[in-house]
Amino acid sequence: MSTTDTALTSFIDIASDSDFSIHNLPYGIFSDTTDGKRRAGVAIGEQVLDLSVIEAEGLLNLEGGSYFDQPTLNAFIDSGRNNWTQARNTIQSLLSSDNDTLRDNADLQKKALFKQADVTMHLPVQVPGFTDFYSSKEHATNVGTMFRDPNNALLPNWTEMPVGYNGRASTVIVTGTDVVRPSGQLKPNADERPVFSACKRLDFELETAFVVGKGNNIGQPIAVDDAFAHIFGMVLLNDWSARDIQKWEYVPLGPFNAKTFASEVSPWIVTMDALAPFKTSCPTQEPKPLAYLNEKDTDNSFDINLSVELLPENAESATVVCETNFKYMYWSMAQQLTHHTITGCKVEVGDMMGSGTISGSTPDSYGSMLEIAWNATKPVTLKGGETRSFIEDGDTVIMKGYSEKNGIRVGFGEVRGKVLPAINFDFDK
């Protein structure tokens, strides 16, 4: 992984609090208009550098062909780490203050640089598979305390392995996509049959997801100390959840329809090279993991500040309802990937794997409304006086994340989604 040259600057004007410094250079897919041609770019300050133009101009030559005049990043990611490294180094050089190739070429800048505010962002990869883990000890303890015996909040397997489930890749959506409130079976009265209804307890889950950069063959697990070689980068993830649908359906096989309607991600993939300077350790794992999950590298997590804002419809400003950090996660991404493949499960380039809700130890760091409002017993007061126990129609949920150290900031931008009313089903027709 790369190191950070703190003296490196760009000729592009970049605010000190920008997520998209020259030390970041996250990859995304954009178009000039909503229905325009999609191609790859990197975020730099408030702009997007069109990599298809840079590639066509002969300024970005990678092994194996051309990769950026395409509607997804899958081919580039699949081309391997040598190309990842070469592309990052070349792009960083082209954008640096001391390189005149792009700096002094106004015509090339006009063709290759776009304002982020003027483009449409799309899902950055074609997602073959989506998996969601449950790896925050604080979150799992909170949920177990609410719905089971507080003295036995964690199930016996939780501290032995990264628990997860296979979700729906087909409903991974990009930021800015409206989310229709789901409908399904609810059981409001324990003594009566379930009813069909719109979800009444719609929730967000503050997560990140990693993007698989290198697959494996079926039957061949990925060793834990090799796992990061198989991870290309990370995105923010709002794993929307229908808590009341989930409560009725999850026994005996776990989440199903409560989790399949929308998993919303940020549009920029922040590479592991960009995040390398922010590595830190996971919390102490007790008991010590079994040998196949025991990592040699103790700096196996990342210091990423995360927040959630809630913006009601017609409100003047959003309210911050959560501030937490990725470093609180009990299980690392390497452990998650290794456990996922230990039986021989095949993963593919572009697969996304959610972290699970990221909660800290204090109420203001809880990563879901279920926890923040403690199962609707402690409603949250927002700016303007409205209260929330769960997410209402017209609400917009905004998640943000960034790392910062020694004056260097590497951020994710945001993932933002607005809730629309449920479909009105007329079963009499």
N, C-alpha and C positions, 0 to 999 in steps of 0.2 A: 504494500500500500504506500501511497505517496506521502511525502512530508510537506509542510507548509513553509513557503518562503514569505516571511512577514513583510519583506521589503517590496514584494511584487505589487504593482499597481496597474490599472487599466487606463487607456486614453479616454474611455467612456466615463462620463460623469456618473458616479455611483454614490448614493447617500450612505452615510456611515452605518445607518440602521437597516440597510437593504439586506434582504435574505440572499440576494443573488450577486455576491461579490465575485471577483475573479478567482477566488479560492474555491468556489462552489461549482459553477458550470453544470447545473443539472440538465438532463435531457428530457425533451417532450416532443409531442406531435402537435402541429398547429396548421391553420389555414387562414388565408386572408379574409374569407367570409365563412359563414356557417356551412355552406355547401361547397366551399372551394377545395382546391387540390390540397391534400394533406402531405406534409413532409416534416422532417426532423429539424429541431432547433435546440439551442441551449439558451437559458435565461442569463442575461447579464444586465445588472441594474434594472431599469424599467423597460429594457428592450429584449428582443429575441434575435439571435444570430441564426440566419437560415443556413443550415449545414449543407443543404442540397446545392445552394449557390456556391459555397466555398469549395465543395467537392467538385462541381462542374468546372470551376476556375482552375482546377489542378493544384489547389492549396492544401488539400486534405486527401492524401493517397494512402489507402489502407490495404492490407493483404486480402486477396480474394475477391476484389471487385468494388462496386459502389453500394452504399448502404443507406444513404440519407434521403434520396428522392423516393421514399416509400411511406405508406400510410401507417406503419408501426415501426417500433424499434427492434422487433424480434430478430431480424436478420443481422443487424449490427451486434446485438448482444450475443447471439449465437456464434459470431465470428471469433470470439475468444479474447482472453485477457491481453494478449499482445496488442490487439487493435484497440481495446479500451484504453490502454496506457498511451499508445501512440496518438490516438484521437485527443485525449485530454491534454497531453503535452503540446500538441500542435495548436489546438484551439486557444489554450492559455497563452501561448506565445503570440498568436495573431492578435489577441485582444490586449496585449501588454503595452505599456506606455513606450517602451523602447523599441518596438517593432513597427516600421513604417509601412509595411505591406498593405494593411487595411487602414491604419491610422491616417495616411496621407492620400488615400484613394477615395475621393468623394463619390465617384461613380459606382465603385464597388460597394461602398457603404449604403448608397441609395438602394441597391439591389438586394443587399444581404441583411440589413438591419431594419427591424419593424418594432413599433411600439407595442408592448404587451397589451395595452388598453385597446389596440385596434385589431387584434387577431382573435380567433376562436381556438381554444384549446380542446384537444380530444384525448381519449383514452390512449396512453402512451404505448401500450403493448396489447397484442392479442393475448388474452388470458386463457390458457388451456385448462387450468384448474385453480380452484380457490380453497384454501384451508384456513380455518380460524382456530387459534389456540386460546388457552385460558390460563395465562402465565403470571398474572399479578397475584401475589399472596394476599395482599390487602383486599383486593376486589373479591377474590374467592372466599376470604374469611367474612367479609361483609355480607355477601349473598348467603353464605351458609348460616350465618348468625340470624339473618332475617327469616329464613325459610326452614331451618332445621334447628337442632340443639346448639345453642351458642357455645357450649363446652366442647362440641365436636363439629365445629363449623367446616373444617377441612376433611374431605373424605380420605381414607387411608392411602389411596393411590396418588393423591395430589403432590406430595413431596417426594415421590419416587420417579415420576415421569412427567414430561410436558403433555398435559391433557389437551385434546383438540377434537375437531370434527371437520368433515369434508363439506364445504358449502357449495354454492352455485356460482360458477364462473360467469354464467350468462347474465347475471344481474350485478356484476361489477360495473359501476358507472363513474363518470368523471365529474369533478366539481362543477357546480352550476346546474346540474340536472335536477329538476323538481322531483320530489318523492311523493307518490300518491299513498295516502294512508291505507294500509292493508286492511282487509276484512278476513274473517275466518271464524272458527269456533271458539267461543268463550264459555267459561263456566262460572258465572258470578255467584251461583248458589250451590253449595256442596251437595245439597239434598235433591237437586233437580237435574234434569238433562241439560246438556249444553245448548247455547243459542248461537245463531249466526248473527254476527254484528261487525261493524267497523271496530277496529282496535281502539280501545279507550286508554291504553297505557303505552303510548308510543315513546320510545326512548332512543337516545344516541349512545354510542359507546366510543370513547376516545381511544383510538388505537393507531399503531403504525403497521405497515406491511412490508415485508421484503420481497424483492423480485428475483426469482431464480435466474441465474446467468449461465449456468452449466448444468445439464441434466445428468442422469445416470442410466445405466442399463437395468432392466428389470431383473430382480434377483441380486443386485449388487448395491448394498447399502453405502451411504456416504459416511466416512469416518468423521468423528466430531472435530478432530484437528485439521481436517481438510475442508470442513463445511464452508468456511468463508470464501474459499476459492470458487464456490458454486453460487455465491450471492453477488448480484450486480449492484443493487442499490435499494433504497427505501422510499416509501411514500407515506403520507398521512392517510389514515383510514377512519371514516365514520361508519361503523358497522351497525346500521340502523336495526333496532330490535322492537318487536311487538311483545311486550312483557306478559300481557294477559293471554295472548295466543300461546306463548311459550309455556306458561304455567300449566296449561291444560294438556298440551301435547308432548311435553318433553320426557315424561315417563312412558315407556321404559328406554327409548332409544335416543333421547337427547333432542336438540333443536331441529326443527324442520321448517314449516312455513313461517314461523316467527322470525327467521333469519334469511329467507330466500328472496325478499322483495327488493332489497337495495343494499349494496355495500359500496360506499362512495369514497373515491380516492382523489388526492391532489394530483395535478397534471404533470408535475415535474418529478422525475426520478433522481434523487440525490444519490450519487455514487458512494460506494464504500471508501473509495480513495479520498473523496472530499470529507468524509466523516472520520477518517483515520486519526486526525489530531485530537479528537474528542473521545477517544476510547477510555473506558473506566471499568471498574469491576462490578460484577453482579453482587447482590446481597449474599451473605454466607448461606450456603446450602447445607441443611441438616435434616436428615442424615446425608452423608457424603454420597453423591450419585453412584450408581453402578458403573463399572469400568467403562462401558461403551459411551457413557455420557460425561465422563470425567475429563474436563479440558485441561491441557497443559498451560495454556495462556490464561492467566487470571484476569487480564484486562479484556473481558469478553462482552462488555456492554458499551453503551454510548451515552454521554451526557447531553441529552436533548430536552430542552425546555418545551413544554406543551401547554396549551390552553384551549378552553372552550368558551365561546361567547354565544349568548342567546338573544336574538333580535325578533321581537314580536312584530307582526304586521302593523304598519303605521307608527311604530315607535321611532323616536328621534335618534336613539343610539342603543347599541347593544350592551348587555350586561355580562361581565366575565363571571362564569359560574364554576370554573375549575382552572387551577394551575397546578401542574404536576411535572414529572420528569420520567423519561424512558428508563433511566438508570435504576429505578425501583423494581424493574421486572425481575422476578425470581429465576425464571428459566431464560437462557440466552437464545439468540437466533440459531447459533450453531447446534445447540442441544435440540432445539425444535426440529431443525432439518434432519439431523441424524436420527432422532427418534421416529420421525415420519418415514424414513427410508429403511429402518433397521430390519423390517420384515422382507425387504426387497422391493418395496413400492417404488415405482418409477416416477420421477418428477421431470418436468420439461421446462425449457427456456420460456420465460414469461409467466410461469406460475406465480401466483401471489399468495403469501402466507401471513395472515393477520396475527398480531401479537397477543390478542385478547385485550380486554379493557385495562387501561393503565391507571391504577389508583395509587395514591400515596397514603400516608398514615393519618392524615388530618382531614376533616370534612371538606375543607376548601380544595383538597387535592383528589377528591373522588372523581372517577372518570365516567360516571353515568348519572342520569337523574334518579334512577332507582336508588342509588346510594346517597346522592346529594340531598334528596327530599326524604330519604329513609322510608322507602315504600309508601310514599304519600302521607306520612305522619308529620313531616316537617317541611311544608311548602316553602319555596324560595321566593323572596320578594325581589322583583326586578326594578330597574330604573323606571320611574313613572308610576310605580305602585302596583302594577300587576303582579300576580303570584303564579307560580308554576310548581306542579308536582310531576307532570310529564309534559311532553311536547304537544302543542295545540296546532290546529290548522292555521296556516299563515305564518307560523314561526319559521325563522331561518336559524340554522345551527352553523356556526363558523368555528373551525378548528385551525390552530396555527402551531408551528413548531420551528425551533431554531437552536443551533449550538453556537456558543461564543467563548473565545479564549484568546488572550493576548492580543485583543483588538481585532481578531479575525472572526467574522460571522458567516455561518453557513446555515441557510434556512430552507424551508420547504414551501414557503408561500402559505396557501390556505386550501382547505376543502370546505366548501359552502353548499348547503342544500336547504331548499324551502319545502315545507310540507303543504301538499294540496289535499283537499277533502277526499274522502273515500268515494269510490264509485257507488252510485245508487243502483243496486241490483233490484230488478223487478221480476220476481220469480213467478208472477201470475201470467206473464205473457206466454 
